[in-house]
Amino acid sequence: MNKSVYKKIEITGTSEKSLENAINNAILKASETVRDMRWFEMTEVRGRIDGAKTIQWQVTVKIGFALED
């Protein structure tokens, strides 16, 4: 019987375009060093503003991945 064990890391991605882009940037960067990623949870959303304009989205995500045997 396969008994998978998982671990989560927490990282923050940023984007000048959108929340979705910020999440994708975080996942893409994590994929350079983390194998077998399975899910993400968005835990925080922040942004930078300049005057009345949003200039950057900052999204903190927890990424779950399976530990290797």
C-alpha positions in Angstrom: 0.0 0.0 0.0 1.4 3.4 -1.0 1.6 5.7 2.0 2.5 9.1 0.6 3.9 11.8 2.9 3.7 15.4 2.0 5.5 18.6 3.0 4.5 22.3 2.4 6.6 25.3 1.7 5.5 28.9 1.8 6.6 31.5 -0.8 5.5 34.8 -2.1 5.2 35.5 -5.8 4.8 39.0 -7.4 3.4 40.4 -10.6 2.6 43.8 -12.1 -0.2 42.1 -14.1 -2.5 40.0 -12.0 -3.0 37.8 -9.0 -3.0 34.7 -11.2 0.3 35.8 -12.7 1.8 36.3 -9.2 0.7 32.7 -8.3 2.1 31.3 -11.5 5.4 33.1 -11.0 5.7 31.6 -7.5 4.9 28.1 -8.7 7.2 28.4 -11.7 10.2 29.5 -9.5 9.5 26.7 -7.0 9.5 24.1 -9.8 13.1 24.9 -10.4 14.1 23.1 -7.2 11.1 21.3 -5.8 9.9 18.0 -7.4 6.5 16.4 -7.4 4.4 19.5 -6.5 0.8 18.5 -6.0 -1.3 21.6 -4.8 -1.2 25.2 -3.6 -3.1 27.2 -1.0 -3.3 31.0 -1.3 -2.8 32.4 2.2 -2.2 36.1 1.7 -2.8 38.7 -0.9 -1.2 42.1 -0.8 -0.4 44.8 -3.3 1.6 47.9 -3.9 -0.1 51.1 -4.9 1.1 54.3 -6.4 -1.4 57.1 -6.1 -4.7 55.5 -7.0 -3.2 52.7 -9.1 -2.2 49.1 -8.2 1.3 48.6 -9.4 2.1 45.2 -8.1 0.3 42.1 -6.7 2.0 40.0 -4.0 0.5 36.6 -3.3 1.8 34.2 -0.6 1.1 30.5 -1.3 1.8 27.3 0.4 2.9 24.6 -2.1 2.4 20.9 -1.2 4.7 18.3 -2.6 5.2 14.6 -2.0 8.4 13.4 -0.2 10.4 10.9 -2.0 10.8 7.3 -0.6 
